[in-house]
């Protein structure tokens, strides 16, 4: 913990299918919002060389054995950052209701603004193929599940330009209501969450 107490940071949490435009939206929000926000994602960790990617690809290390600890460690790091007073824009894909409940429980008591970014399936698949760095089929799988168990503080359509969506998100964030989507989720889930 810091030497002198400081207020916790705030989190803008973006959930959407792979290739839905979360990174473009996060960069647009970061460029427009009046306070400093970090932009954090799993892709940043992967692309920075944190993982022993070559050894995973060669089969020496099994990604399936590492995956749960990797994602849970990423989520725990968010709590550490925000407790030290850092504001975060976080990209995440809520792969299951259990993941959503785990993250909501971990971040209980924090200021989390939960945003759903929707994208047409045809556009998702076009982007996925054009990128070349995504496993084909992930976008379709995500499309059918990542929003099905979520309630949001704001919802956006990635057919809209990232800058316009950023303006909408910031306006909704400024006028956010309580309880937040995460607070309602935890209240509904009860003590087991």
C-alpha positions, 0 to 999 in steps of 0.5 A: 500500500502507498505511504500516504493514503490516496483515493482508489482509482476508477475502472471503465471495463469494456466487454465485447467479442474478439475483434469488436473494437475494444482497443480502438474504443479504449484508445479513443476514450483515453485520448478524450477523457479529462483524467489520466487513465491507463489502457490495459488488456490481455493483448498488451501482456501477450504482445509485450513478451510476458508469456513464454510464447515460443515455448507454448507454441512448440508444445514445451509448455501447455497453455491449457495448464497456464491459462486460468492462472494467467487470467486470474493473475491479470484480474488480480493486478487490476485490483492492485492498480486501482487500489493505488489510485490508478484509473483504468480502461480495461479490455476483457472478454467475459467468457462465462458467467463464472468469470463475470462473477469472479471479477465482480466479486474481486472488484467489489467496493471499487468504482467499475463502469461496465460497458458492452461493445456490440458488433455485427457477426459478419463484421466480427468475422471480417475483422478477425480474418483481416487481422491474421493474429486471431484464431478463426472462430473465436469471434463467432463463439464470443458473439453468441455468449459474451453479452448473454449473461451481462448487464451493463452501465452503458452499451455501444455499437462498434458500427459507430466510429470509436471517437463518437462512441468514446464521447457517448461512453464518457458522457454516460460515465460522467452521469453514471447511476448507482448502484452500478451494473457490478453492484446489482450483479453482486446483490442478485447473485447473493453471498455465494458470488 
